[in-house]
Amino acid sequence: DQRPFCTSVHEWLYIVTHSHSVSYFHGIFESAPRLMWGLNMLRQYQQMKVLYNSPFVANVLDMLDLKGRGVLLHARQLSCSLRVTIPPPPTHFPFKPMLSLLLQAAGVGRAVTNHS
């Protein structure tokens, strides 16, 4: 069902946007942990799309085998959704384990443990 004010309507959006910047740093180190938090859910529910605002997030989606599941947020367009999932902020995640999971999910390197 298309609303007149919506540019696009989605069944389910997973939000990884942020207001700080669309730089590489914010795109990777803020969005990637949020994606890792919900990775199992994203893989289980194919109708879930990822709403992002940094162009670097598309690369992370490709690495996580979620190609084509992203929706780039545009300033003059309004994406609407019937359902929304907002993961916790990345400051709540321990950095080393999240980086390890991201690299492992991308098939790069091995998992980093406390015994490394």
C-alpha positions as CSV (number, residue, x, y, z in Angstrom):
1,D,0.0,0.0,0.0
2,Q,1.7,3.2,-1.2
3,R,1.2,6.3,0.9
4,P,1.1,9.6,-0.9
5,F,3.9,11.1,1.2
6,C,6.2,8.0,1.0
7,T,8.8,7.7,-1.7
8,S,9.0,3.9,-1.0
9,V,7.1,1.6,1.4
10,H,8.8,-1.4,2.9
11,E,7.5,-4.3,4.9
12,W,10.3,-4.2,7.4
13,L,13.3,-1.8,7.9
14,Y,16.3,-2.4,10.0
15,I,17.7,1.0,10.9
16,V,21.5,1.7,10.9
17,T,21.4,5.4,10.1
18,H,23.1,7.9,12.3
19,S,23.2,11.7,12.5
20,H,27.0,12.3,13.0
21,S,28.4,11.8,9.5
22,V,28.3,9.6,6.4
23,S,32.1,9.2,6.5
24,Y,33.9,5.9,6.3
25,F,34.5,5.8,10.0
26,H,30.9,6.3,10.9
27,G,29.7,4.1,8.1
28,I,31.9,1.2,9.2
29,F,32.4,1.5,13.0
30,E,28.9,2.6,13.8
31,S,26.8,0.6,11.3
32,A,28.8,-2.6,11.2
33,P,28.3,-3.5,14.9
34,R,24.6,-2.8,14.5
35,L,24.4,-5.1,11.5
36,M,26.3,-7.8,13.4
37,W,23.8,-7.5,16.3
38,G,21.0,-8.4,14.1
39,L,22.8,-10.5,11.5
40,N,20.9,-13.8,12.3
41,M,17.6,-11.9,12.1
42,L,18.5,-10.3,8.8
43,R,19.4,-13.6,7.3
44,Q,16.3,-15.3,8.7
45,Y,13.8,-12.6,7.4
46,Q,14.5,-11.9,3.8
47,Q,11.8,-9.2,3.7
48,M,13.8,-7.1,6.1
49,K,15.7,-4.2,4.4
50,V,18.6,-2.2,5.9
51,L,18.1,1.6,6.0
52,Y,21.4,3.3,6.0
53,N,22.8,6.8,5.1
54,S,26.6,6.1,4.6
55,P,27.5,4.8,1.2
56,F,30.2,2.6,2.8
57,V,27.5,0.5,4.4
58,A,26.6,-1.0,1.0
59,N,30.1,-2.6,1.1
60,V,29.5,-4.1,4.6
61,L,26.2,-5.5,3.4
62,D,28.0,-7.2,0.5
63,M,30.6,-8.6,2.8
64,L,27.8,-10.1,5.0
65,D,26.1,-11.6,2.0
66,L,23.2,-9.2,2.3
67,K,23.7,-7.7,-1.2
68,G,20.6,-6.0,-2.5
69,R,19.0,-5.7,1.0
70,G,20.0,-2.1,1.6
71,V,17.9,1.1,1.2
72,L,20.0,4.3,1.0
73,L,18.4,7.1,2.9
74,H,18.0,10.3,0.7
75,A,17.3,13.7,2.1
76,R,14.4,14.4,-0.3
77,Q,12.9,10.9,-0.2
78,L,10.9,9.3,2.6
79,S,11.1,5.6,3.2
80,C,8.1,4.2,5.1
81,S,7.8,0.9,6.7
82,L,5.1,-1.2,8.3
83,R,7.6,-2.6,10.8
84,V,10.9,-1.2,12.2
85,T,13.8,-2.7,14.1
86,I,16.3,-0.3,15.8
87,P,19.4,-2.1,17.2
88,P,21.2,-0.7,20.2
89,P,23.9,2.0,19.7
90,P,27.3,0.6,18.9
91,T,28.8,2.0,22.1
92,H,27.1,-0.9,23.9
93,F,29.2,-3.5,22.0
94,P,32.7,-4.6,22.9
95,F,34.9,-3.6,20.0
96,K,37.3,-6.5,19.7
97,P,34.6,-9.3,19.6
98,M,32.4,-7.3,17.2
99,L,35.4,-6.7,14.8
100,S,36.2,-10.4,15.0
101,L,32.6,-11.4,14.2
102,L,32.6,-8.9,11.2
103,L,35.8,-10.3,9.8
104,Q,34.7,-13.9,10.4
105,A,31.3,-13.2,8.7
106,A,33.2,-11.7,5.8
107,G,35.4,-14.8,5.6
108,V,38.5,-12.8,6.4
109,G,40.8,-14.1,9.2
110,R,39.9,-16.0,12.2
111,A,37.9,-15.2,15.3
112,V,39.8,-13.2,17.8
113,T,39.6,-14.6,21.3
114,N,40.9,-13.5,24.7
115,H,43.6,-16.2,24.4
116,S,45.1,-14.7,21.2
